[in-house]
Amino acid sequence: MMGGLALSGYMHPAIAIALLVAFLLLSIQSYLATYTLGEFQLSFWRFGPTELRVLLAIGNLALFRWACVIHGRYRLFDLGGVIGLAGMSLMLVFISLTNTVRLYGEERIG
């Protein structure tokens, strides 16, 4: 999906790659939590794959009307991608710290 957005011209390739990397890091975090804590979590902060698909569908509809936003200076999906990247980065840091603190508290000393 990110490759398609990057090749479409509606999103800068660097933003698409950054989103892909952030998604993969969140996936790895989920896999590590499943292995170490025994809990599988597909959604983070009530935002999962279904919400992402709905958001992309709305973005595609909005693209018909507003290909460029903020006085025509930025592409719509570039702005959305940067906002998504910031949110995914915050999720990654927060969940990593939460799981680290939890694992530290469960560690047996002695």
SEKEMI-733228 format. One record per residue: residue in three letters; chain; x, y, z of N, C-alpha, C, CB in turn. Coordinates in nm, 2 decimals, always signed. Each point is the difference from the previous one (the first is absolute). Glycine has a CB too. Layout:
<atoms>
{"ala", "A", {X, Y, Z}, {X, Y, Z}, {X, Y, Z}, {X, Y, Z}}
...
</atoms>
This chain:
<atoms>
{"met", "A", {+0.08, -0.12, +0.00}, {-0.08, +0.12, +0.00}, {+0.09, +0.12, +0.00}, {-0.18, -0.12, +0.12}}
{"met", "A", {+0.28, +0.12, -0.04}, {+0.09, +0.12, +0.01}, {+0.08, +0.02, -0.14}, {+0.02, -0.03, +0.25}}
{"gly", "A", {+0.01, -0.08, -0.31}, {+0.07, +0.00, -0.13}, {-0.09, +0.06, -0.10}, {+0.13, -0.20, +0.06}}
{"gly", "A", {-0.26, +0.17, -0.06}, {-0.09, +0.05, -0.09}, {-0.02, +0.15, +0.02}, {-0.12, -0.22, -0.01}}
{"leu", "A", {+0.11, +0.26, +0.13}, {-0.01, +0.15, +0.03}, {+0.12, +0.07, -0.04}, {-0.15, -0.05, +0.19}}
{"ala", "A", {+0.27, -0.01, -0.17}, {+0.12, +0.07, -0.04}, {+0.01, +0.01, -0.15}, {+0.11, -0.09, +0.20}}
{"leu", "A", {-0.15, -0.01, -0.28}, {+0.01, +0.01, -0.14}, {-0.12, +0.08, -0.06}, {+0.11, -0.22, +0.00}}
{"ser", "A", {-0.21, +0.24, +0.07}, {-0.12, +0.08, -0.05}, {+0.03, +0.14, -0.03}, {-0.15, -0.16, +0.12}}
{"gly", "A", {+0.24, +0.22, -0.04}, {+0.03, +0.14, -0.01}, {-0.09, +0.08, +0.09}, {+0.06, -0.03, -0.23}}
{"tyr", "A", {-0.14, -0.03, +0.31}, {-0.08, +0.07, +0.10}, {+0.06, +0.00, +0.14}, {-0.20, -0.07, -0.13}}
{"met", "A", {+0.31, +0.00, +0.14}, {+0.08, +0.00, +0.12}, {+0.15, -0.01, -0.03}, {-0.19, -0.11, +0.13}}
{"his", "A", {+0.27, +0.19, -0.06}, {+0.14, +0.00, -0.02}, {+0.05, -0.14, +0.04}, {+0.02, +0.25, +0.04}}
{"pro", "A", {+0.07, -0.31, -0.12}, {+0.06, -0.13, +0.03}, {+0.06, -0.01, +0.14}, {+0.03, -0.03, -0.24}}
{"ala", "A", {+0.04, +0.14, +0.29}, {+0.06, -0.01, +0.13}, {-0.10, -0.01, +0.11}, {+0.19, +0.14, -0.09}}
{"ile", "A", {-0.30, -0.08, +0.08}, {-0.11, -0.01, +0.10}, {-0.06, -0.14, +0.00}, {-0.05, +0.25, -0.02}}
{"ala", "A", {+0.03, -0.30, -0.10}, {-0.05, -0.14, -0.01}, {+0.09, -0.10, +0.06}, {-0.12, +0.07, -0.21}}
{"ile", "A", {+0.25, -0.06, +0.18}, {+0.10, -0.09, +0.06}, {+0.00, +0.02, +0.15}, {+0.14, +0.01, -0.21}}
{"ala", "A", {-0.14, +0.11, +0.26}, {+0.00, +0.02, +0.15}, {-0.13, -0.06, +0.06}, {+0.13, +0.21, -0.03}}
{"leu", "A", {-0.24, -0.20, -0.03}, {-0.12, -0.06, +0.05}, {+0.01, -0.16, +0.00}, {-0.14, +0.20, -0.09}}
{"leu", "A", {+0.20, -0.25, -0.02}, {+0.02, -0.14, +0.00}, {+0.09, -0.05, +0.11}, {-0.03, +0.01, -0.25}}
{"val", "A", {+0.14, +0.06, +0.27}, {+0.09, -0.03, +0.11}, {-0.07, +0.01, +0.14}, {+0.20, +0.08, -0.14}}
{"ala", "A", {-0.27, +0.02, +0.16}, {-0.08, +0.02, +0.13}, {-0.10, -0.12, +0.01}, {+0.03, +0.25, -0.01}}
{"phe", "A", {-0.09, -0.29, -0.09}, {-0.10, -0.11, +0.00}, {+0.07, -0.13, +0.04}, {-0.14, +0.12, -0.17}}
{"leu", "A", {+0.26, -0.14, +0.11}, {+0.08, -0.12, +0.03}, {+0.05, +0.00, +0.14}, {+0.06, -0.02, -0.24}}
{"leu", "A", {-0.02, +0.13, +0.29}, {+0.04, +0.01, +0.14}, {-0.11, -0.03, +0.10}, {+0.17, +0.17, -0.07}}
{"leu", "A", {-0.29, -0.12, +0.04}, {-0.12, -0.03, +0.08}, {-0.03, -0.15, -0.01}, {-0.09, +0.23, -0.03}}
{"ser", "A", {+0.11, -0.29, -0.09}, {-0.03, -0.14, -0.01}, {+0.10, -0.08, +0.08}, {-0.09, +0.03, -0.23}}
{"ile", "A", {+0.22, +0.01, +0.23}, {+0.10, -0.07, +0.08}, {-0.03, +0.01, +0.14}, {+0.17, +0.05, -0.18}}
{"gln", "A", {-0.21, +0.07, +0.23}, {-0.03, +0.02, +0.14}, {-0.12, -0.09, +0.04}, {+0.07, +0.24, -0.02}}
{"ser", "A", {-0.16, -0.26, -0.07}, {-0.12, -0.09, +0.03}, {+0.05, -0.14, +0.01}, {-0.15, +0.15, -0.12}}
{"tyr", "A", {+0.24, -0.19, +0.03}, {+0.05, -0.14, +0.00}, {+0.08, -0.03, +0.13}, {+0.01, +0.00, -0.25}}
{"leu", "A", {+0.08, +0.10, +0.29}, {+0.08, -0.01, +0.12}, {-0.09, -0.01, +0.12}, {+0.19, +0.12, -0.11}}
{"ala", "A", {-0.29, -0.04, +0.12}, {-0.10, +0.00, +0.11}, {-0.07, -0.14, +0.01}, {-0.03, +0.25, -0.02}}
{"thr", "A", {+0.00, -0.30, -0.10}, {-0.07, -0.13, +0.00}, {+0.09, -0.11, +0.05}, {-0.13, +0.07, -0.19}}
{"tyr", "A", {+0.26, -0.06, +0.16}, {+0.09, -0.11, +0.04}, {+0.04, +0.02, +0.15}, {+0.09, -0.01, -0.23}}
{"thr", "A", {-0.07, +0.13, +0.27}, {+0.05, +0.02, +0.14}, {-0.11, +0.01, +0.10}, {+0.20, +0.12, -0.09}}
{"leu", "A", {-0.31, -0.06, +0.06}, {-0.11, +0.02, +0.09}, {-0.12, -0.09, -0.02}, {+0.07, +0.24, +0.01}}
{"gly", "A", {-0.07, -0.31, -0.13}, {-0.11, -0.09, -0.03}, {-0.13, +0.07, -0.03}, {+0.10, -0.16, +0.15}}
{"glu", "A", {-0.09, +0.29, -0.20}, {-0.12, +0.08, -0.04}, {+0.02, +0.05, -0.14}, {-0.04, +0.06, +0.24}}
{"phe", "A", {-0.05, -0.09, -0.32}, {+0.00, +0.05, -0.14}, {-0.09, +0.11, -0.01}, {+0.05, -0.22, -0.09}}
{"gln", "A", {+0.00, +0.34, +0.03}, {-0.08, +0.12, -0.01}, {+0.01, +0.05, -0.14}, {+0.03, +0.06, +0.24}}
{"leu", "A", {-0.14, -0.06, -0.31}, {+0.00, +0.04, -0.14}, {-0.03, +0.15, -0.02}, {-0.08, -0.23, -0.06}}
{"ser", "A", {+0.01, +0.28, +0.16}, {-0.04, +0.15, -0.01}, {+0.07, +0.07, +0.12}, {-0.22, -0.05, -0.10}}
{"phe", "A", {+0.26, +0.17, +0.07}, {+0.06, +0.09, +0.10}, {-0.08, +0.12, +0.02}, {+0.23, -0.09, -0.06}}
{"trp", "A", {-0.27, +0.12, +0.18}, {-0.08, +0.12, +0.03}, {-0.13, +0.01, -0.08}, {+0.21, +0.12, +0.06}}
{"arg", "A", {-0.27, -0.23, -0.07}, {-0.13, -0.02, -0.07}, {+0.01, +0.03, -0.15}, {-0.12, +0.06, +0.21}}
{"phe", "A", {+0.24, -0.07, -0.26}, {+0.02, +0.03, -0.14}, {+0.07, -0.13, -0.06}, {+0.02, +0.25, +0.03}}
{"gly", "A", {-0.10, -0.32, -0.12}, {+0.05, -0.12, -0.06}, {-0.01, +0.00, -0.15}, {-0.06, -0.12, +0.21}}
{"pro", "A", {+0.07, +0.00, -0.27}, {+0.00, -0.01, -0.14}, {-0.13, +0.05, -0.07}, {+0.15, -0.19, +0.03}}
{"thr", "A", {-0.26, +0.17, +0.04}, {-0.13, +0.04, -0.06}, {-0.01, +0.15, +0.00}, {-0.11, -0.21, +0.08}}
{"glu", "A", {+0.15, +0.27, +0.03}, {+0.00, +0.15, +0.00}, {+0.09, +0.06, -0.10}, {-0.05, -0.01, +0.24}}
{"leu", "A", {+0.17, -0.06, -0.26}, {+0.09, +0.05, -0.11}, {-0.06, -0.01, -0.14}, {+0.19, -0.07, +0.15}}
{"arg", "A", {-0.26, -0.04, -0.17}, {-0.07, -0.01, -0.14}, {-0.11, +0.11, -0.01}, {+0.05, -0.25, +0.00}}
{"val", "A", {-0.13, +0.27, +0.10}, {-0.10, +0.11, -0.01}, {+0.06, +0.13, -0.02}, {-0.15, -0.13, +0.15}}
{"leu", "A", {+0.26, +0.16, -0.08}, {+0.07, +0.13, -0.01}, {+0.06, +0.02, -0.14}, {+0.05, -0.01, +0.24}}
{"leu", "A", {+0.01, -0.10, -0.30}, {+0.05, +0.01, -0.14}, {-0.11, +0.01, -0.10}, {+0.19, -0.14, +0.07}}
{"ala", "A", {-0.31, +0.08, -0.05}, {-0.11, +0.02, -0.09}, {-0.05, +0.14, +0.01}, {-0.07, -0.24, +0.03}}
{"ile", "A", {+0.06, +0.30, +0.08}, {-0.04, +0.14, +0.02}, {+0.11, +0.09, -0.07}, {-0.13, -0.05, +0.21}}
{"gly", "A", {+0.25, +0.02, -0.19}, {+0.11, +0.08, -0.07}, {-0.01, -0.01, -0.15}, {+0.14, -0.04, +0.20}}
{"asn", "A", {-0.17, -0.08, -0.25}, {-0.01, -0.01, -0.15}, {-0.12, +0.08, -0.05}, {+0.10, -0.23, +0.02}}
{"leu", "A", {-0.21, +0.24, +0.05}, {-0.11, +0.08, -0.04}, {+0.03, +0.15, +0.01}, {-0.16, -0.18, +0.08}}
{"ala", "A", {+0.24, +0.21, +0.03}, {+0.04, +0.14, +0.01}, {+0.10, +0.05, -0.10}, {-0.04, -0.02, +0.24}}
{"leu", "A", {+0.11, -0.08, -0.29}, {+0.10, +0.03, -0.11}, {-0.06, +0.05, -0.12}, {+0.14, -0.18, +0.09}}
{"phe", "A", {-0.27, +0.14, -0.12}, {-0.06, +0.06, -0.12}, {-0.02, +0.15, +0.01}, {-0.12, -0.22, -0.03}}
{"arg", "A", {+0.10, +0.27, +0.15}, {-0.03, +0.14, +0.02}, {+0.13, +0.08, +0.04}, {-0.24, -0.06, +0.07}}
{"trp", "A", {+0.32, +0.00, +0.02}, {+0.11, +0.07, +0.05}, {+0.13, -0.08, -0.02}, {-0.15, +0.12, +0.17}}
{"ala", "A", {+0.21, -0.11, -0.28}, {+0.13, -0.08, -0.02}, {+0.11, +0.07, +0.07}, {-0.08, -0.07, -0.23}}
{"cys", "A", {+0.07, +0.20, +0.24}, {+0.10, +0.08, +0.08}, {-0.07, +0.08, +0.11}, {+0.15, +0.02, -0.21}}
{"val", "A", {-0.09, -0.01, +0.32}, {-0.06, +0.07, +0.12}, {+0.09, +0.11, +0.05}, {-0.13, -0.21, +0.06}}
{"ile", "A", {+0.08, +0.29, +0.03}, {+0.08, +0.11, +0.07}, {+0.05, +0.09, -0.11}, {+0.06, -0.15, +0.19}}
{"his", "A", {-0.15, +0.22, -0.25}, {+0.03, +0.10, -0.11}, {+0.07, -0.06, -0.12}, {+0.02, +0.17, +0.18}}
{"gly", "A", {-0.05, -0.30, -0.21}, {+0.05, -0.07, -0.11}, {+0.15, -0.03, +0.01}, {-0.18, +0.11, -0.13}}
{"arg", "A", {+0.23, -0.11, +0.24}, {+0.15, -0.02, +0.02}, {+0.03, -0.15, +0.03}, {+0.02, +0.23, +0.08}}
{"tyr", "A", {-0.11, -0.31, -0.03}, {+0.03, -0.13, +0.04}, {-0.10, -0.10, -0.06}, {+0.11, +0.08, +0.21}}
{"arg", "A", {-0.06, -0.20, -0.24}, {-0.10, -0.10, -0.05}, {-0.07, -0.06, +0.12}, {+0.15, -0.06, -0.19}}
{"leu", "A", {-0.28, +0.03, +0.17}, {-0.09, -0.05, +0.10}, {+0.06, -0.12, +0.07}, {-0.20, +0.09, -0.12}}
{"phe", "A", {+0.25, -0.19, +0.04}, {+0.05, -0.12, +0.06}, {+0.14, +0.02, +0.07}, {-0.13, -0.13, -0.17}}
{"asp", "A", {+0.20, +0.23, +0.13}, {+0.13, +0.04, +0.07}, {-0.04, +0.05, +0.14}, {+0.12, +0.05, -0.22}}
{"leu", "A", {-0.22, +0.03, +0.23}, {-0.04, +0.06, +0.13}, {-0.05, -0.12, +0.09}, {-0.05, +0.23, -0.11}}
{"gly", "A", {-0.04, -0.31, +0.05}, {-0.06, -0.11, +0.08}, {+0.11, -0.10, +0.04}, {-0.21, +0.03, -0.13}}
{"gly", "A", {+0.31, -0.05, +0.04}, {+0.11, -0.09, +0.03}, {+0.09, +0.05, +0.11}, {-0.01, -0.08, -0.23}}
{"val", "A", {+0.03, +0.20, +0.23}, {+0.09, +0.06, +0.11}, {-0.08, -0.01, +0.14}, {+0.11, +0.16, -0.17}}
{"ile", "A", {-0.24, -0.13, +0.16}, {-0.08, -0.01, +0.13}, {-0.01, -0.15, +0.04}, {-0.13, +0.20, -0.07}}
{"gly", "A", {+0.11, -0.29, -0.02}, {+0.00, -0.14, +0.03}, {+0.14, -0.05, +0.05}, {-0.17, -0.03, -0.17}}
{"leu", "A", {+0.28, +0.08, +0.12}, {+0.13, -0.04, +0.04}, {+0.02, +0.05, +0.14}, {+0.09, +0.01, -0.23}}
{"ala", "A", {-0.13, +0.11, +0.26}, {+0.02, +0.06, +0.14}, {-0.08, -0.09, +0.10}, {+0.03, +0.23, -0.09}}
{"gly", "A", {-0.16, -0.26, +0.05}, {-0.08, -0.09, +0.09}, {+0.06, -0.14, +0.02}, {-0.20, +0.13, -0.07}}
{"met", "A", {+0.25, -0.19, -0.04}, {+0.05, -0.13, +0.02}, {+0.13, +0.00, +0.08}, {-0.10, -0.06, -0.22}}
{"ser", "A", {+0.18, +0.17, +0.20}, {+0.12, +0.01, +0.08}, {-0.03, +0.02, +0.15}, {+0.12, +0.10, -0.20}}
{"leu", "A", {-0.22, -0.02, +0.23}, {-0.04, +0.01, +0.14}, {-0.05, -0.13, +0.06}, {-0.06, +0.24, -0.05}}
{"met", "A", {-0.02, -0.32, -0.03}, {-0.05, -0.13, +0.04}, {+0.12, -0.09, +0.03}, {-0.21, +0.03, -0.13}}
{"leu", "A", {+0.31, -0.03, +0.04}, {+0.11, -0.09, +0.01}, {+0.08, +0.03, +0.13}, {+0.01, -0.02, -0.25}}
{"val", "A", {+0.02, +0.15, +0.27}, {+0.07, +0.03, +0.12}, {-0.07, -0.03, +0.13}, {+0.11, +0.18, -0.13}}
{"phe", "A", {-0.24, -0.14, +0.13}, {-0.08, -0.03, +0.12}, {-0.02, -0.14, +0.03}, {-0.12, +0.21, -0.05}}
{"ile", "A", {+0.09, -0.29, -0.05}, {-0.02, -0.15, +0.03}, {+0.13, -0.07, +0.03}, {-0.19, +0.01, -0.16}}
{"ser", "A", {+0.30, +0.04, +0.10}, {+0.13, -0.06, +0.03}, {+0.04, +0.03, +0.15}, {+0.07, +0.02, -0.24}}
{"leu", "A", {-0.09, +0.10, +0.28}, {+0.03, +0.03, +0.14}, {-0.09, -0.07, +0.10}, {+0.07, +0.22, -0.08}}
{"thr", "A", {-0.20, -0.23, +0.04}, {-0.10, -0.07, +0.09}, {+0.04, -0.15, +0.01}, {-0.18, +0.16, -0.07}}
{"asn", "A", {+0.21, -0.22, -0.04}, {+0.04, -0.14, +0.00}, {+0.14, -0.02, +0.08}, {-0.13, -0.04, -0.22}}
{"thr", "A", {+0.22, +0.13, +0.20}, {+0.13, -0.01, +0.07}, {-0.02, +0.01, +0.15}, {+0.11, +0.10, -0.20}}
{"val", "A", {-0.19, -0.01, +0.24}, {-0.03, +0.02, +0.15}, {-0.07, -0.13, +0.05}, {-0.01, +0.25, -0.02}}
{"arg", "A", {-0.08, -0.30, -0.06}, {-0.08, -0.12, +0.05}, {+0.10, -0.12, +0.01}, {-0.21, +0.09, -0.11}}
{"leu", "A", {+0.29, -0.11, +0.01}, {+0.10, -0.11, +0.00}, {+0.10, +0.02, +0.12}, {-0.03, -0.03, -0.25}}
{"tyr", "A", {+0.07, +0.15, +0.27}, {+0.09, +0.02, +0.11}, {-0.06, -0.03, +0.14}, {+0.11, +0.18, -0.13}}
{"gly", "A", {-0.24, -0.15, +0.14}, {-0.07, -0.03, +0.12}, {-0.03, -0.15, +0.02}, {-0.10, +0.22, -0.01}}
{"glu", "A", {+0.09, -0.29, -0.10}, {-0.02, -0.15, +0.01}, {+0.13, -0.08, +0.01}, {-0.21, +0.04, -0.13}}
{"glu", "A", {+0.32, +0.03, +0.12}, {+0.13, -0.08, +0.00}, {+0.03, -0.05, +0.14}, {+0.09, +0.15, -0.19}}
{"arg", "A", {-0.05, -0.27, +0.19}, {+0.03, -0.07, +0.13}, {+0.15, +0.03, +0.03}, {-0.17, -0.18, -0.03}}
{"ile", "A", {+0.19, +0.24, +0.15}, {+0.14, +0.04, +0.04}, {+0.04, -0.10, +0.11}, {-0.03, +0.25, -0.06}}
{"gly", "A", {+0.14, -0.32, +0.04}, {+0.05, -0.08, +0.10}, {+0.00, -0.14, -0.03}, {-0.08, +0.15, +0.15}}
</atoms>
